[in-house]
Amino acid sequence: MNKDRVKGAVDQAVGNTRRVVGNSTGDTKGEIKGAVQELKGKAETAVGKLKDAAKDANNQAAASSQARQGVRR
């Protein structure tokens, strides 16, 4: 898990809370800000997942390459 996924999860939680509080209190502006922050968190989480997937694919490719080189020797 990387920092983008952690930050995304935090932004989602905070945004959700702000949205619910805004909705409960009738604060439309707060509700909208919370929804925007929640969406920002979802985007950050998606970026983090992509980075993790790329890192995993790179690690698998490196391991596969090393395994092939070991067989050739």
C-alpha positions, 0 to 999 in steps of 0.5 A: 500500500502506498501513500496515495491509497492511504491519503485517498482513504483518509479523504474519502472518510473525511469527505463522507463525514463532511457530506453527512454533516452538511446534509444533516444540518442543511449546509448545502455548501458543506455537503458539496465540499464533502462530496468533492473531497470524497471523490478526490479520495476515490481518485487518489485511491485509484491512482494508488492502486494503479501504482501498486499494480505497476510495481507488482508487474515490474517485480514479476517481470524482474523475477521472471527475467532472473529465473530465465537467466538462471536457467541459461547458465 
